[in-house]
Amino acid sequence: MKTTLHLRAAFTAIGLAVLSVFAPPVQAAPPSDMTTTPLAEVPADSNTQAWGSLQINKAVSGSPLTIAGRTFTHGLGTHAASEIVYTLEDGCETFTAWVGVDDHLKAHPDAKNASVVFQVIGDGKTLFESGIMRMGDAAKAVKVPLKGVTQLKLIVTDAGDGNSCDHADWGDAALTGTAGPTTPAEIAHTVKAGGFSLNLAKNGSIISGKIGNTEWPLSGDTRLRGFRPQGEAVVNSSLPNQACTFTRTLVDAKGHTCTVTDRFTPTRDSIRWEVAITSAGNPWSTTITTGFNYAATANSRFGTTWGHPDNDPSAWADPLAWQPFANRTWGYQFPDYTQMGSTAKCNLSIPMFTVAEPGQDIALTFMQSPEDTLLDLSLSETSGGSIRFQRDNYRLGEGRTVRFHISITATWSPQC
């Protein structure tokens, strides 16, 4: 017999930005207080390109990342013209990569016309420009400082002569910065409903969970692109029905200010998570994400209401068949799959996803409420277990409050 628990959430924005840092590919090892990760493991906020879709750890053609005979295990494969956008965390200090035209089409009749320009943009400022690079040119090293930068853009242009054979590689793309806290965040509050519970930090972010007797390695929080917290969160744990709220003030470099309130209310068989974003002043907009980070293993599985797990619009796959975690993106309710820079080729029929551990007979499902006004919404996952609902083009400011709702259902066997 299984126990099923429903957890509903309402928010104006929930986001998880997962960002580590990384060392240059041929530089000395970073100091012991630095941490490293390939950019391929960091989920992009958005990406667009003129042909194909963004590839992780392979060229846009699907072949190994290879520039003038030099192969890279990690990196991004794209096609001019393209733009990839990331939100950076505090402590991120350096971006490094090797860039150039991929070798895959070197035998193509138009290979001589392949020409691209790589650009690195930080908060609107050009930090690096490669100049025109052609098929066969040796890879160029990129190393730019990012201290204080909140948004990173990786751009490839067609050098002004068309994009024939313009397969462009960001080999060994990585971020370097100071390590995060060595101790886990302090648990400020635990919300319990039935056999499911969430541990919350003092800023309202999810630290971890527990399903039955099994610890659930899940974290998540609410973020707006380009915004940082100002001051400490105000916590109220004296509300009716054992509810608690966490209210934070966020600001950006453009002078926008907003408050984000996370409210967690346990019910008989659910935990309701409400998040409200309220802001004043002239109208403005930014990307709002609902993000979770799950410590996925080789046995962990992911599922959603896809037409095909690998975004193949020409085929169909059973949506009830679990899949290993991978780097994928799907769109929801928009006919042009390139909207918002999504790599999606298949729409979601329902904005939801499930994280499962079949070997332990445990699963957790997250569903975006259809009661919300859903404008530009996409769902993405990475092979490392980062999962994001991304929302764009919401009108903020003018004293209005924007809300979204999500439901979470936990399912497990009694012995778990």
C-alpha positions in Angstrom: 0.0 0.0 0.0 1.2 3.5 -0.9 0.6 6.8 0.9 0.0 9.8 -1.2 0.4 13.4 0.0 -0.6 16.5 -1.8 1.4 19.7 -1.3 0.2 22.8 -3.0 2.2 26.0 -3.4 1.3 29.5 -4.6 3.9 31.9 -5.5 4.6 35.0 -7.5 8.0 33.7 -8.2 10.1 30.8 -7.1 13.6 30.3 -8.5 16.6 28.4 -7.9 19.9 29.6 -9.2 22.6 27.0 -9.0 26.0 28.3 -9.6 29.4 27.1 -8.7 32.7 28.2 -9.9 35.5 26.8 -12.0 39.2 27.0 -12.8 40.8 27.8 -16.2 41.5 24.8 -18.3 45.3 25.1 -18.4 46.0 27.3 -15.4 47.4 26.3 -12.0 44.9 24.7 -9.6 42.8 27.3 -7.8 43.4 28.1 -4.1 41.8 25.8 -1.6 39.0 28.3 -0.9 37.8 28.2 -4.5 35.3 25.8 -6.0 35.0 24.7 -9.6 32.4 23.4 -12.0 31.9 23.3 -15.7 29.4 25.8 -17.1 27.8 22.8 -18.8 26.5 21.8 -15.4 24.9 25.2 -14.7 21.4 25.7 -16.1 21.1 28.7 -18.4 18.3 31.2 -17.9 17.7 31.3 -21.7 19.3 30.5 -25.0 18.6 31.2 -28.6 20.4 30.2 -31.8 19.8 30.4 -35.5 20.0 26.7 -36.2 19.7 23.5 -34.1 19.6 23.6 -30.3 22.2 24.2 -27.6 24.2 21.0 -26.9 25.8 20.2 -23.6 29.3 18.6 -23.8 29.1 18.1 -27.6 29.0 20.2 -30.7 25.7 21.4 -32.2 25.9 18.5 -34.7 26.1 16.0 -31.8 29.7 15.2 -32.5 32.5 15.7 -29.9 33.5 19.3 -29.3 36.6 19.7 -31.6 38.4 22.9 -32.6 41.3 22.6 -35.1 41.9 19.0 -34.0 41.7 19.7 -30.3 38.9 17.9 -28.5 37.1 19.1 -25.3 35.2 16.8 -23.0 33.2 19.6 -21.5 31.6 22.7 -23.0 28.7 24.1 -25.0 28.0 23.5 -28.7 26.0 26.2 -30.5 25.4 27.8 -33.9 25.7 31.4 -35.0 23.9 33.6 -34.3 23.4 32.6 -30.7 23.0 34.0 -27.1 23.2 32.1 -23.8 22.3 33.9 -20.6 23.2 33.0 -17.0 22.4 34.6 -13.7 25.5 34.6 -11.4 25.8 34.1 -7.7 27.8 36.1 -5.2 31.4 34.9 -5.2 31.7 34.2 -8.9 35.0 35.7 -10.0 36.2 34.4 -13.4 34.8 32.9 -16.6 37.2 30.8 -18.7 36.8 28.8 -22.0 38.4 27.9 -25.3 36.5 29.1 -28.3 36.5 28.4 -32.0 34.7 26.9 -35.1 33.9 23.2 -34.7 35.6 20.8 -37.0 32.5 18.8 -37.9 31.9 20.4 -41.3 35.5 20.9 -42.3 34.9 18.7 -45.4 31.8 20.7 -46.3 32.0 22.7 -49.6 31.1 25.8 -47.7 33.6 25.2 -44.9 35.8 28.1 -46.1 32.9 30.4 -45.5 32.6 29.5 -41.8 33.3 32.6 -39.7 32.1 33.6 -36.2 32.9 36.1 -33.5 32.6 35.1 -29.8 31.6 37.7 -27.2 31.4 37.6 -23.4 29.0 40.2 -22.0 28.8 41.0 -18.2 25.9 43.2 -17.1 25.8 44.8 -20.5 29.5 45.4 -20.9 31.7 43.6 -23.4 34.4 41.7 -21.4 35.8 39.7 -24.3 35.6 39.6 -28.1 37.5 37.0 -30.1 37.6 38.8 -33.5 36.7 36.8 -36.6 37.5 33.1 -36.3 37.3 30.7 -39.2 37.3 26.9 -39.8 40.8 25.6 -38.8 41.8 28.5 -36.6 43.3 27.3 -33.3 41.1 27.6 -30.2 41.4 31.0 -28.4 41.6 31.2 -24.6 39.0 33.2 -22.8 39.6 34.5 -19.2 37.5 37.4 -17.9 36.8 38.7 -14.4 33.3 38.5 -13.2 33.5 39.9 -9.6 30.3 41.8 -9.0 28.7 40.7 -12.3 25.1 39.4 -11.9 24.3 38.5 -15.6 26.6 36.7 -18.0 25.9 36.5 -21.7 27.8 34.3 -24.2 27.2 35.5 -27.7 28.3 34.2 -31.1 27.7 36.3 -34.2 28.0 35.2 -37.9 30.7 37.8 -38.4 28.4 39.6 -40.8 28.7 37.2 -43.8 25.9 34.7 -43.1 26.0 31.6 -40.9 26.8 28.8 -43.3 28.8 26.1 -41.4 29.0 28.4 -38.3 29.1 25.7 -35.7 30.6 27.4 -32.7 32.1 25.7 -29.6 32.7 27.0 -26.0 35.2 24.3 -25.0 35.9 23.8 -21.3 33.6 26.7 -20.4 33.8 27.2 -16.7 33.3 29.5 -13.8 35.7 30.2 -10.9 34.9 31.7 -7.5 34.9 31.4 -3.8 33.5 28.3 -2.2 30.1 28.4 -0.6 29.5 27.8 3.1 31.1 24.7 4.5 28.3 24.1 6.9 24.6 23.6 6.0 22.1 26.4 6.4 20.5 26.5 9.8 16.9 25.1 9.9 14.6 27.9 11.1 11.3 26.1 10.7 10.0 22.7 9.8 6.6 22.3 8.2 4.9 18.9 8.6 1.8 17.4 7.0 1.1 13.7 7.3 4.3 11.8 6.6 6.0 14.6 4.6 8.0 17.5 5.9 10.1 20.4 4.6 13.0 22.1 6.5 13.2 25.8 5.8 16.0 28.3 6.2 15.5 31.7 7.8 15.1 33.3 4.4 12.2 30.9 3.4 14.3 28.7 1.1 13.9 24.9 1.3 16.9 23.2 2.8 15.8 19.6 2.7 12.8 17.3 3.1 11.7 14.0 4.5 9.3 11.5 3.0 8.2 8.8 5.3 11.4 7.7 7.1 13.6 8.7 4.1 15.6 12.0 4.0 14.9 13.7 0.7 18.0 15.7 -0.7 16.0 18.6 -2.1 16.6 22.3 -1.9 14.9 25.3 -3.5 14.1 28.9 -3.3 12.5 32.0 -4.9 14.6 34.3 -7.1 14.3 37.1 -9.7 17.0 37.5 -12.3 19.4 40.3 -11.4 18.0 40.8 -7.9 19.8 40.4 -4.6 18.5 40.4 -1.0 18.6 43.6 1.1 18.7 43.0 4.8 17.3 40.0 6.7 14.0 38.2 6.1 11.2 38.9 8.5 9.8 35.6 9.9 6.4 35.1 11.4 5.7 31.6 12.8 2.7 32.6 14.9 0.0 32.3 12.3 -3.1 30.2 12.4 -3.0 26.6 11.3 0.8 26.4 12.1 1.5 28.5 9.0 4.7 30.6 8.7 5.8 33.4 6.4 9.2 34.7 5.3 9.2 38.2 3.8 12.4 39.5 2.1 13.3 42.7 0.3 15.1 42.3 -3.1 16.8 45.0 -5.1 18.6 45.2 -8.5 21.2 47.5 -10.0 18.5 49.5 -11.9 16.9 50.7 -8.6 13.9 48.3 -8.6 12.7 47.1 -5.3 10.3 44.3 -4.4 9.1 42.2 -1.5 8.9 38.4 -1.8 6.8 36.6 0.8 6.8 32.8 1.1 4.0 31.4 3.2 3.9 27.7 4.1 0.7 26.3 5.5 0.3 22.6 6.4 -3.1 21.0 5.9 -4.4 17.5 6.6 -2.7 16.0 3.6 -0.6 18.8 2.1 1.7 21.7 2.6 0.6 24.9 0.8 3.4 27.1 -0.4 2.3 30.6 -1.3 4.8 33.1 -2.7 3.9 36.7 -3.5 6.0 39.4 -5.2 4.9 43.0 -4.7 6.6 46.0 -6.2 5.9 49.7 -6.7 7.2 52.3 -9.2 7.1 52.3 -13.0 6.3 49.1 -14.8 9.2 46.6 -15.2 9.8 43.0 -15.8 12.4 40.3 -15.2 12.7 36.5 -15.4 11.0 34.7 -12.5 12.1 31.1 -11.8 10.9 28.3 -9.6 13.9 26.1 -9.1 14.9 23.0 -7.2 18.1 21.2 -6.8 18.0 17.5 -6.2 21.0 15.3 -5.4 20.4 12.9 -8.3 22.3 9.7 -8.7 22.6 7.2 -11.5 19.4 5.5 -10.1 17.3 8.7 -9.9 14.6 9.2 -12.5 12.8 12.1 -14.0 9.4 12.3 -15.7 7.0 14.9 -17.1 4.1 15.2 -19.6 6.4 15.4 -22.6 5.6 14.3 -26.1 9.1 12.9 -26.2 11.8 12.9 -23.5 14.5 14.0 -26.0 12.5 16.7 -27.7 12.0 14.8 -30.9 8.9 16.2 -32.5 8.8 13.5 -35.1 8.4 10.7 -32.6 6.3 9.7 -29.6 7.5 8.2 -26.3 5.6 6.9 -23.3 5.4 9.8 -20.8 5.0 7.3 -18.0 8.3 5.7 -18.6 11.0 7.1 -16.2 14.1 8.6 -17.7 17.5 9.3 -16.3 18.2 13.0 -15.5 19.6 14.8 -18.6 20.0 18.3 -20.0 16.5 19.0 -21.5 14.1 21.9 -21.9 10.4 22.0 -22.8 8.0 24.8 -23.5 4.4 25.2 -22.3 1.5 26.8 -24.2 3.4 28.6 -26.9 3.4 27.5 -30.5 6.8 29.0 -31.4 9.2 26.7 -29.6 12.0 29.3 -29.8 10.1 31.8 -27.6 12.0 32.9 -24.5 15.2 31.4 -26.0 13.9 27.9 -25.2 15.5 24.9 -26.7 12.2 23.2 -26.6 10.9 21.3 -29.6 8.0 19.6 -27.8 5.4 21.3 -25.6 4.4 20.1 -22.2 0.7 19.1 -22.0 0.7 19.8 -18.3 3.3 22.0 -16.5 4.5 19.4 -14.0 7.4 17.0 -13.3 8.2 14.1 -11.0 11.4 13.1 -9.3 11.6 9.4 -8.4 13.7 6.8 -6.7 12.2 3.6 -8.1 14.5 1.4 -6.0 13.2 3.0 -2.8 9.6 3.3 -4.1 9.5 7.1 -3.4 8.5 9.9 -5.7 7.8 13.6 -5.5 5.6 15.4 -8.1 5.5 19.2 -8.7 2.6 20.7 -10.7 2.2 24.3 -11.7 -1.4 25.4 -11.0 -3.6 26.0 -14.1 -5.3 28.8 -12.1 -2.3 31.0 -12.7 -1.9 33.3 -15.7 0.9 31.5 -17.5 2.6 33.6 -20.1 6.0 32.3 -21.2 6.7 29.2 -19.2 9.4 26.6 -19.7 10.6 23.6 -17.7 14.2 22.5 -17.8 16.3 19.8 -16.1 20.0 19.1 -16.0 21.9 15.8 -15.6 23.0 17.0 -12.2 19.5 17.3 -10.8 18.7 21.0 -11.2 15.1 21.6 -12.2 13.5 25.0 -13.1 10.2 26.5 -14.1 11.1 29.7 -15.9 8.6 32.5 -16.4 9.0 35.6 -18.5 7.2 38.8 -19.5 5.2 39.4 -16.3 4.4 43.1 -15.6 5.7 44.1 -12.2 5.7 47.5 -10.4 2.8 49.9 -10.0 1.9 48.4 -6.6 0.8 45.1 -8.2 1.4 41.6 -6.8 2.2 38.7 -9.1 1.4 35.2 -8.0 2.0 31.6 -9.2 0.8 28.4 -7.7 2.4 25.0 -7.6 1.4 21.6 -6.1 3.7 19.0 -4.8 2.6 15.4 -4.2 4.7 12.9 -2.3 4.2 9.2 -2.8 5.9 6.4 -0.9 5.5 2.9 0.6 4.9 2.7 4.3 8.2 0.9 5.0 10.2 3.8 3.5 
